[in-house]
Amino acid sequence: MRPPGDRSVRPAVAAVAAALVIAGCGLADGPAEPNVCLAPVIWNASAERNPTNVLSAFVVASVRQADSMKVRYGAGAALDSATPALTANGDSVVVPVLGLLPSTRYVLQLVAFNRCGTGTSLPLSFTTEAVPADIPSYTASGSAPSPGYIVISAGRYGLVIDNTGRVVWYHRFPNGPGLNFQAQLNGRYVARPPTSPGEDGMWIELAPDGSVTRTFGCARGLQPRMHDVIVLSDGSYWLLCDEIRTMDLTAQGASPQARVLGTSIQQRNVRGDVLFEWSPFDHLTVELSALEPDDRAGLVINWTHGNAIDLDLDGSLYLSFRNLSEVTKIDPRTGAVVWRMGGARNQIRFENGDAPAFARQHGVRITDGGLVLLDNLGHPGGSRAERYAIDDARRTARLIGFYASRAGVVAEVGGTTQPLPAGHTLVSFGSGGGVAEYDAAGTVVWSLTGNPGYIFRAQRIRSLYHPGFGYQR
């Protein structure tokens, strides 16, 4: 792309054109005209409201001869902000402008580019509305937070807040997004809204402009769990699925027709074809003695309670089974269990701590050479995130860092972790309240002020326009 305002013809093209003019008498149709390099042209530009999010706008226009475009905008006289550049695709364009302030007048201008120069629209006036009255408000503080935004679920909304706690993006779901609203590796958001008994649960995928791009769920009639999902950049996805089997557990003092709930895994491509499936019933043994009384007392025995899934760089699959206090590593080529870490069937030796080292964990994520998780109930001082270095060959784990809440809160349920660059870790303390970012030394460098309520998952993203890129999930 040439710099804006450069309308020159490429030297090689000019030379060829001149040669054709000189030799034109030998052409049947006369001398050939040299190629003309034209800058983009914009017309019929307007600023439109986004019906799903008053903190955004759409610039709609007709554009000719454009390779890419962006919107410059500002709340004052200066157009001091700009959207990322988008590739032009046809003559009709719609460019989203995200993260605006509420109840504020803006001036917006569409700029189109090609190798010959730029074209601009006339300045467009646009005024945002007030945010809905039922959107929660937050405040945050910190000396050195990582750049970007935080994605959370609250009430009926999937929210994105900035490092001050201000809501900069939202989407309202009729029945709420469920506890888990998160950005994915394909640049979209996903939510698993609650359903009524008998209804099929589905994940809903949203583009950054708030439009629904698709819904997806588990094959074989299984219900997808809301706790975690992986959507890859090609649109394929890994799901946690609820699977119930009837089993004879009389030898363990239960019914000969006991109904047992386990967490299965499915990998599906963008068309929905099942590429891989794994069931705990085929690889693990149901042991009621390993469960808490409440988990085995219901009409359906809540056996594994899978609540996190992650992939290593080599394709290995990691599952967090809360009710077993276990992290399980799986070979996705064969489905074989590589090892079981924690719980009653632990196969890992903890080098600098008691085994099992954690209990009722959440938010397992793979790190370079190990993993990080939220230890909900395994430490007497309260819930804390823990980083482990793992040596697969020696079957050992070493605690290399932990991050506890300032108040020593206990997250009975929920909570997540997210590894960030420079050794930082973002932690949500679930039902215990609180979200904080820690540096490598365990110092809090950012947090939500006060108790924000139950935040099942907190996730940092770099961009509102490409929410799944730039950080690990």
ROTI-923031 format. One record per atom (N, C-alpha, C): x, y, z; residue in one letter. Coordinates in steps of 0.1 Angstrom, whole numbers, plus 5000, padded with zeros to 4 digits. Atoms other than C-alpha are relative to their C-alpha. Example, Ala and Ser with C-alpha at 12.3 -4.5 7.8 and 13.67 -1.06 7.14 Angstrom:
<recs>
500949885000a512349555078a500950125000a499149895000s513749895071s499250115008s
</recs>
This chain:
<recs>
500849885000m500050005000m500950125000m499349885000r501350344991r499650095011r500449914989p501350625017p498950094995p501149915004p498250845017p500550124992p499749895008g498351104990g500949974988g499150045011d500750914967d499249954988d500850045012r498950904933r500849974988r499150035011s501950824912s499749874993s500150125007v501950554886v501349925002v498850084998r504350264892r500950024987r499149985011p507550324870p499949894989p500050115010a507349984854a498750014991a501349995008v503650034844v500150124991v499949885009a504450384830a500949974988a499150035011a507350244809a499349914990a500750085009v505149974795v499050074992v501149915007a502350224787a500750084989a499349915010a504850454769a500449924988a499650095011a506150164748a498949974991a501250035007l502650074738l499650124991l500449885008v501950434727v500950014988v499149995011i505050444706i499749904989i500250105010a504250114689a498549994996a501550015002g500550194687g499649984986g500450015014c500450214649c499949864996c500150145004g500849844647g498949935007g501150064993l497749774669l498750024992l501249985007a494449714653a499150115006a500949914994d492549924678d500750145004d499349874998g495050214679g500849995013g499149994989p497350324707p499349965013p500650044987a496750164742a500150115010a500049904990e495850394770e500949955012e499350054988p498250374800p499149975011p500950034988n496850224832n499950135009n500349884992v495350494853v499949955015v500050034986c495950474891c499150095007c501149914994l492850604909l500049975015l500250014985a492550674946a498549955003a501450054997p489450524964p499050125000p501149915000v486150704962v498949955009v501050044990i483550704990i498850094998i501249925001w479950814987w498949935009w501250054993n476650765006n500449955014n499650044986a478450745040a499150055010a500949964989s476350745072s500549925012s499750074987a476750655109a498749955005a501250074996e474250405121e500149945014e499950064986r473350275156r500149854999r499950144998n474149925167n498949965010n501250034991p470849785181p500449915012p499750084989t472749545204t500950065010t499049944991n475249785220n500150154997n499949855003v474950165224v501450055001v498649965000l478650185230l500849984987l499450035013s479350125193s499150074990s500749955012a478350245159a500549934988a499650055013f478450135123f500150114990f499849915011v479850345095v499749924987v500450075012v478050235063v500350094988v499749925011a479150355029a500249914987a499750065013s479650274992s501550054997s498649975002v483350254983v500549944987v499450065012r485150204950r501550015000r498550015002q488750104943q500750005013q499350004987a489550044980a500549865003a499450134996d491849774993d499749985015d500350014986s491249855030s499450135005s500649884995m489550105052m500050005016m500149984985k489250235088k499250125003k500849884996v487250495107v500950075010v499449914991r488950785124r498850075008r501149944992y486850935153y500550075012y499749934988g486851155183g498850075006g501149944993a484651305209a500150155001a499849865001g486151655204g500350044986g499749955013a487451855175a501049904993a499050085006a490351615169a499549854998a500350145003l489851275153l501249925005l498850064993d492351115178d500049855002d500150144998s491150755177s499749944986s500250075013a490950495149a499749865002a500350145000t489550155143t501249934993t499050085008p491849875130p499650004985p500350005014a492049865092a499349864997a500750125005l489649615075l500249994985l499950035015t490049455041t498750034993t501249975007a487549585016a499649884992a500650115007n485249325001n498750044993n501149955007g483049464975g499850155002g500249865000d481649814971d499250055012d500749954988s479349825001s500749955013s499250044989v481049835034v499350045013v500549974987v480049835071v501249985010v498850004991v482849925096v499550035014v500449974987p482149885133p500950095008p499249914991v483350145158v499649965014v500450074987l483549985193l500750085011l499349944988g484350105229g499750145002g500349864999l482650445227l499450035014l500649954987l481550645258l498550014998l501549985001p477850655266p499750155000p500549865000s475850975260s501050104996s498949915005t478651135240t499850024985t500149975014r478651315207r501449984994r498850035007y481351185182y499950054986y499949985014v482551285148v500849884995v499350115006l483550995126l500250034985l499649985014q485250985092q500549864995q499650125007l485650685069l501250034991l498849985008v489150655053v500249874993v499750125008a489750415024a501450014994a498650005005f493150315011f500149904988f499450095010n494750164980n501450044997n498649975003r498250174965r500250144994r499949875006c497450494948c499750125009c500349894991g496250704977g498949965010g501150024990t493350755001t498850084995t501349935002g489750865000g499450025013g500749984987t487751015029t498650044998t501449955000s484151065036s499950135007s500349884992l482651385049l499949965015l500150034986p482751405087p498549965004p501350044996l479751225103l499850025015l500449974986s478051325135s499249885006s500750124994f476951045159f500050025015f500149994986t475751055195t499549875006t500350124994t475750755217t498950025011t501049994989e472950675242e500549955013e499650054986a473050595279a499949855000a500150144999v473750235288v498849965007v501250054993p470850015300p500250015015p499949984986a470050075336a500449885008a499750124993d470549715346d501449944998d498650055001i474149685335i500850035012i499249984988p476449635365p501150104997p498949915001s479049895372s501249955009s498850044993y482649835384y501050115001y498849914999t485750015396t501149905001t498850084999a489249885393a501250095002a498749934998s492749985402s501249914999s498850085001g496249865398g501250084995g498849925004s499849985393s500649964987s499450045013a500849775363a499249884994a500750115006p498049575347p500549974986p499750035014s498549405314s499050084991s500949925009p497149595284p498849934996p501250065005g493649535272g498850015009g501450004993y490249445287y499849875007y500450124993i488549195309i498649964996i501350065004v485648965297v499449935012v500750074989i483148855323i498549994997i501550015001s479448755327s499450055012s500749944988a477148945350a498550024996a501449985002g473348925352g499649954987g500450045014r471848925317r501050034990r499149955010y474949045301y501449934999y498650035002g478248935286g500650144999g499449864999l480549235294l501549994997l498649985000v483949365286v500250145007v499749884992i485449625310i501550044997i498649965002d488649825307d500750005014d499250014988n491349855333n499650105011n500649924989t489450125352t498749945005t501350064997g486349905354g498850044992g501149955009r484350095328r499549894990r500550095011v482049885306v500250064987v499749955014v483249925270v499349924990v500750095010w481249645253w499049915008w501050094993y478149445262y499149934990y501050065008h475649205248h499049945010h501050044991r472349135265r499349874994r500650135003f470948775265f498650005007f501450004993p467148725272p500049945013p499950074987n467948475300n501450015006n498649994995g471548585306g500949914992g499150085007p474648435291p500449875007p499550104991g475048185319g501250055007g498949954992l478048195342l501350024991l498750005008n480648155314n499850074987n500049925012f481048425288f501550024997f498649995003q484448415270q500350024986q499549985014a486448505239a500749884996a499450135006q487748235216q501050044990q498949985008l490648185193l499650034985l500449965013n488548255162n499550144999n500449865000g487948615172g498550025004g501549994997r484348555185r499949985015r500450034986y482648545219y499149885000y501050114999v480648245231v499450015014v500850014987a478048195259a499249874999a500950124999r476047895271r498950045009r501149954991p472748045283p499349885006p500750104993p470747855308p498749964992p501250055007t467847635295t499049945010t501050064992s464647505309s500149854999s500050145001p464247135317p499449954987p500550065012g463846935285g500550074987g499449925011e465447205263e501449964997e498750035004d468547135243d500950135003d499149894997g471447355256g500950024988g499149975012m473547525229m500950125004m499149894999w476547745228w499650104989w500249895010i475948085211i501250074997i498749935004e478748245192e499650144994e500349865003l478848625187l501250064993l498949925006a480948845164a500250125009a499749884992p482549155179p498950114999p501149905001d479649365165d498849965007d501150054992g477249165186g499049914992g500950095007s475648965158s500349855003s499850144998v475048595163v500449934987v499550065012t477148395139t499749854999t500450135000r476148045149r499749955014r500250074987t474947805176t500649864998t499450135002f476647465183f499949935014f500150084988g476447185208g500649864998g499450145000c477346815215c499249914991c500650105008a476546525192a499449905009a500750114993r474546215201r499050045011r501049954991g472046425220g500550035014g499449974987l474446495249l499850155002l500249864996q474046835267q501450065002q498749934997p477047075265p500050075013p499849934987r478347195298r500550144998r499749865002m478747565303m501450035005m498849964992h482047545322h501250044991h498949975009d484447555292d499849954986d500050045013v484847525255v501250064993v498949955008i487647565229i499550014986i500349975014v486847725195v501350044994v498749975006l489947715173l499850104988l500149905011s490747965145s499349964988s500750055012d489347745118d498549975002d501450024997g485947725136g499749875006g500250124993s486347375149s500050025015s500249974985y485647325186y500149875008y500050104990w486147105216w499050035011w501149984991l483247055240l500149915012l500350094988l482546925275l498549964999l501450055002c479346715273c499649915012c500550084989d477146565300d499549864994d500450145004e476746185296e499649935012e500650084988i474545975319i499949854995i500250155003r474845595320r499449945013r500650084989t472945345341t501049885003t498950104996m475345115361m499549935012m500250084988d475144845386d501150035011d499049964990l476844985417l499749935014l500350074987t475544735443t501249965008t498850034992a479044635452a500650115008a499549884992q479644995464q498850055008q501149964992g476345005483g499050094994g500949925008a474345185456a499049914992a501150075007s471545085433s500649924988s499650085012p471844815406p499650084987p500449915011q470245085383q500450145003q499549874996a472345375395a500250084987a499849915011r472345675371r501250095004r498749944997v475845825369v500350104989v499749905009l476746155353l501550024999l498649985003g480146185337g500250114989g499749895010t481846455315t500849944989t499350055012s482646335280s500550124992s499449905008i484646525254i499749974985i500250025014q483846585218q500850114992q499549905009q485846755190q499249994987q500850005012r483846865160r500550114991r499549905010n484747045128n498950104998n500949895002v483047355115v498649954994v501250065005r480447135098r499249925010r500650084990g479646955130g500449855001g499550144999d481346625122d500849975012d499350044988v482646445152v501449954996v498750045003l486446415149l500749915011l499450084989f487246275183f499050005011f500950014989e485246155213e500649925011e499550074988w486246045248w499050005011w501050014989s484145925276s500849945012s499450054988p485345875312p499549865004p500550144996f483145565315f500949894993f499250105007d485545395290d501449995005d498649994996h488745495307h500250015015h499849994985l488145555345l498949915006l501050084992t486345355372t499350095009t500849934991v483445495391v500349955014v499750034986e484445495428e499350105009e500849914992l481845635451l500850055012l499249964988s484345645480s500850134997s499249885004a486245925461a499150125000a500949895002l483146145460l499650065014l500649944988e481746395486e498649945001e501450064998p478446275502p498950074991p501049935008d476446545483d500149964986d499850035014d477846435450d499449864996d500550145002r476646075454r498649985005r501350024994a473346135471a498850034992a501249965008g471146275443g499549884992g500650105009l468946095418l501049964990l498950035009v471946115395v501350035007v498849994993i475346055409i500950104992i499249905007n477546365400n501549955001n498750074999w480746165393w501250094997w498849935003t483346375375t499950155001t500249865000h481946725371h501250074993h498949935008g484346835343g499750155000g500249855000n484947215345n501050084992n499049935008a487947295323a500649904990a499450085010i489547175291i501150094994i498949925006d492847285275d500849914991d499150075009l495247175247l501450055001l498649975000d498947165248d500550024985d499549975014l501147265218l500249874992l499950135007d501646895210d498749934998d501350065002g497946835209g499449925012g500550084988s497646665244s498950085006s501249954995l494346715260l500050005016l500049994985y493946825297y498650035005y501349984995l490746795316l500050025015l500149994986s489846915351s498649945004s501250064995f487446695370f499950055015f500249944987r486246895400r499749905011r500450094989n484546625420n501049895003n498950094997l487546395417l501350075005l498949924997s489946685425s501249954992s499050065009e491946555395e500150084987e499749965013v493546685364v500549884992v499750115007t493746425337t500650044986t499449975013k496046425307k499749884990k500550105009i494846245276i500750014986i499550015013d496446135243d498950014990d501149995009p494046265216p500049914988p499950095012r495346025190r499449865004r500550134996t494345715210t498950005011t500949994989g492245845239g500549945013g499450064988a494545675264a500350115010a499649914989v495045835298v501550005002v498550004998v498645955301v500350005014v499850004985w498446045338w498850075006w501049944991r496146145366r500750085011r499349914990m497246435388m499050055010m500949964989g495546485422g499049895002g501150094997g492646305438g500449865005g499750134994a492345945450a500849914992a499250095010r494045795419r501250084995r498949915004n496946045418n501249914995n498850075006q499945925396q501250104999q498949905001i502146235400i500650025014i499349984987r504746285428r500250155001r499849864998f504546635442f501350025008f498650004994e508146735450e500150105012e499949904988n507547035474n498750035006n501349984994g504146985488g499349865003g500750124997d501646735502d499249964988d500850055011a499746515478a498749945006a500249915011p497046565468p500250155004p499649864997a498046935466a498850104998a501249915003f494647085455f498749925001f501350064999a490947015459a498950084994a501149945007r487847095439r500450114991r499349895008q489947295414q499150044989q500749945012h488747515386h501150074991h499249915008g490247705357g501349954996g498750065004v493047465346v500450064987v499449965013r495247615319r501449964999r498650055003i498447485303i500950124999i499049905001t501547695307t501249944994t498850065005d505047655293d500749915010d499450094991g506247345310g499149965012g500950044989g503247295333g498650054999g501449965000l499847425343l499850095012l500549924989v498047675365v498549975002v501450034997l494747615383l499650085013l500549944988l492547765410l499749895010l500250104989d492847545442d498950065009d501249954993n489347605456n500149975015n500250044986l489447405488l501249925005l498950084995g492847245492g501050075009g499049934992h494647515512h499350065012h500749954988p493747615548p499950155000p500049855000g494447985541g499150064991g501049955009g491748015515g500449964986g499850045013s491447965478s501250074994s498849945006r494548035457r500349944986r499550065013a495847995421a501449955003a498750074998e498747755419e500649974986e499250045012r501447715391r500849885003r499250124998y503047375387y500949984988y499150055011a506047275366a499949855001a500350145001i505446925354i501149934991i499150085007d508046665343d499349874997d500850125004d506146405323d500949875001d499250125000a509046165321a500249945014a499850044986r509646155358r498750005008r501350004993r505946195367r500050085012r499949924988t506646485390t499450144997t500549865001a505046825397a500650085012a499449914990r506647115415r499350135001r500749874999l504747415429l501050114999l499049895003i506547725415i499450135003i500649874996g504147995425g498549985004g501450004997f500848065441f499550155003f500649875000y498448365442y498750005007y501150004992a496048415470a499350135001a500749874999s493348675476s500550075012s499549924988r494148965500r499249965012r500850034988a491248865522a499949855004a500050144997g491848495522g498649944997g501450055002v488448425506v500049854996v500250145004v487148075499v499050004989v500950025012a485648005465a499549865001a500650144999e483347715473e499749944986e500350055013v482447695436v500650114990v499749915011g483647855403g501450065002g498749945001g486648065395g500949954989g499250035011t489248065368t501450065001t498649945002t492948135359t500350024986t499649985014q494548275328q501550045001q498649965001p498348275322p500250124990p499849885008l499548615308l501550014998l498549985002p502948735294p500750055013p499149964990a505848815317a499749935014a500350084988g504648555342g498850055008g501249954993h501448745351h498949895000h501150094999t498348545361t498750085004t501349944997l494648665360l499249895007l500750104992v492548495387v498650065003v501349974995s488848505393s499749905012s500350084988f487748375428f498649955001f501350065001g484348265417g499050055011g501049974990s481748255445s500650085012s499449924989g484348405469g500150154997g499949865003g484248735450g501450044997g498749945002g487148925435g500649954987g499250035012v489248935403v501250085002v498749934998a492949015404a501049944990a498850045009e496049005382e501250015009e498850014992y499248905398y501350004991y498850025007d502848945386d500749875004d499350134998a505448665386a500349985015a499650014986a506348745422a498849985009a501250014992g502648715434g499550135005g500649874996t502049085438t498850044992t501249965007v498649215429v500350134992v499749895008v499049455400v498850064994v501349955005w495349505391w498949925007w501150074994s492049415408s498750084998s501349934999l488349495408l499950045014l500249944986t487549715438t498849945006t501150054992g485349565465g499749864995g500550135003n483349245460n499150014988n500849995012p482049225424p498949904999p501050115001g479848925432g500749874994g499550135005y480148575417y500450024985y499550005014i482348595386i500649864997i499450135003f482848245373f501350004992f498850005009r485348335346r500350154998r499449875005a487548645340a501149974990a499150035011q489548655308q500550144995q499549885005r491848925296r500249984984r499949995014i491749025259i500850124996i499349885004r493849275239r499250104992r500749915009s491349415214s498549975000s501450025002l487649465211l499649954986l500250045014y487949405174y500449864997y499550145002h489849075176h500149945014h499950034986p488948955211p500749875004p499450124996g490348605209g501549994998g498650005004f493848705198f500950075010f499049924992g496948815217g500349945014g499750074988y496648615249y499549864999y500550134999q496148255259q498550015005q501449994996r492548165266r499950035015r
</recs>
